[in-house]
Amino acid sequence: MLPRAEAMGPVLRLRRRICGIVNVFGRDAWYRAIVNAGSLRISARKVENLTEALDQLVALTALKQRVAAVSQESVNFEEHVKDSLREVLGEYDMSAVDIGLEFQIPLHMRCWFGTKGVRMERFTPAYTSIDEALSVWKRLNQFQYHLTWSRRGLRKDRHLAEWMWALHHEWPQFRSVYLDILAEAGQNRDLSATRLASAEVATEPYRQAYIELWNRKALRAEEHRQRRLVAAALGRGAPEAASAAAAAPGTAAWNSRAMAAEERRQRVGGAEDRRRLRRERRAMCAAEASQCRATRAERRREGGDRRAMLAEDRRSQRWRRSSEELEGRVVGQIRRLSDLWHRASSRPTASPPRAGTGGRAGRGRG
């Protein structure tokens, strides 16, 4: 248990960031505990006491671990979240109203728009009711491509078929549902639609590059299929029929030779296009590598935050032990002084000598 802020001083500031604690230092310092439980973001209200924020973070982390025990694709996921929330708040003697609990749904629009070009919205409006938050979560995660984006990552060229289908089928429906949610939260639907449209326009080159890549792959697959069909047709016929088919326009052999000539012309004339595509692929790979490096750096920062939190806990424990030892020594010293005072006060005092007897006699003898 960390020491209270009153014992640690009037103002307590973090030397390093702690994972799950958002801190801002302006005129007043405040802290806020935030965790992400899958597709659900849970946060507490802002507080000025770091110890209180850490206590809330411990409770929210326990809630996150219990929510993660059940898959989001499970039928009982919503009931499991509600039960976990009641159990954790009861165990830590907290209430959602006292700690200002809020729920948000993360938005992964980058799985359609890409990672560059525009700043995308990341979360829905905040809800204080878990029922409303789970209702919005259910409406947004009915789209399979949005729900399972983390399994594929943000790279599109490895799952082009899924991305193309989701771009033309899921994205328009997702856009409509999201605008309905913003309108229900009190935001202007027209302004939200304009903002999304500007994001679509800004990321149009990114999508067009992947659409062109998908078209090239589709054409290449179609050409391979046609070649296999021509080879199978020639293999089933007799040599005379094959030679006649080779001489007659419109037959399989003639079509095959025409396709081969067209492919040669395309290869000769498309060298520059292929070089451009290779440059684009290298650029996309470089962007993905940069994102991977950023992810690794974030993980390293999280590890540093955890180590800083453990070090802070150890320092607080050492401080508490030293304060207890000092208090014990001071109390023991006070007790010893009190015992000495009691013993000194309980001793009988010696009677003073009588005048003219002991003192004078002594002086006369001397």
Buried (B, 14 or more C-beta within 10 A) or exposed (E): EBBEBEEBEEEBEBEEBBBBBBBEEEEEBBBBBBBBBBBBBBBBBBBEBBBBBBBBBBBBBBBBEBBEEBEBEEEEBBEBBEEBBEEBBEEBEBEBEEBBBBBBBBBBBBBBBBBEBBEBEEEBBBBEEBEBBBBBBEBBBEBEBBBBBEEBBBBBBEBBEBBBEBBEEBBEEBBEBBBBBBBEBEBEEEEBBEBBEEBBEBBEEBBEBBBEBBEEEEEEEEEEEBBEEBEEBBEEBEEEBBEEBBEEEEBBBBBBEEBEEEEEEEEEEEEEEEEEBEEBEEEBEEBBEEBEEEEEEEEEEBEBBEEBBEEBEEEBEEBBEEEEEEEEEEEEEEEEEEEEEEEEEEEEEEEEEEEEEEEEEEEEEE
